[in-house]
Amino acid sequence: MTPEEAAAFLAEQRTVTCATLGRDGWPHLMPLWYVVRDGELWSWTYAKSQKVRNLERDPRCTLQVEAGTDYAELRGLMLDCTAVIHRELGDVSGVGAELAARYGGADLSAELEAAMRKQAAKRVALQFVEERRVTWDHRKLGGTY
């Protein structure tokens, strides 16, 4: 995918799978909703979640967003990232408000921000700083594999 195609793909998709490394070395994969800020994926999650504990030990993670059912329509991207954990209430609630707007259609209002501040006390914002990108789009193969 071109950078423009990848940006459009991220805008239309809704779930990213985040792979972190557990203490025992096994991958830990979890789905997250996300927003794109200045070309970077951001999410939020509970501060005590396993993925956050894993990222506190090792901030490396791999993200994957994919679409398609049949082989000829598979497309997606994989991002190797360094996760930055944000704990400041304003940062966390801001991401929560953006997620609510993207997934629930809520307006980015003062009321929404206040509601997100209540939830943000138990959460963190995750900023995924991209280190490497791999994309694929089997629709471009024209039926030749």
PyMOL commands that set and color helices and strands:
alter all, ss='L'
color gray80, all
select helices_A, chain A and resi 3-12+50-57+71-73+89-104+110-120+138-141
alter helices_A, ss='H'
color red, helices_A
select strands_A, chain A and resi 16-21+27-32+35-37+40-46+60-67+75-86+123-137
alter strands_A, ss='S'
color yellow, strands_A
deselect
rebuild
show_as cartoon
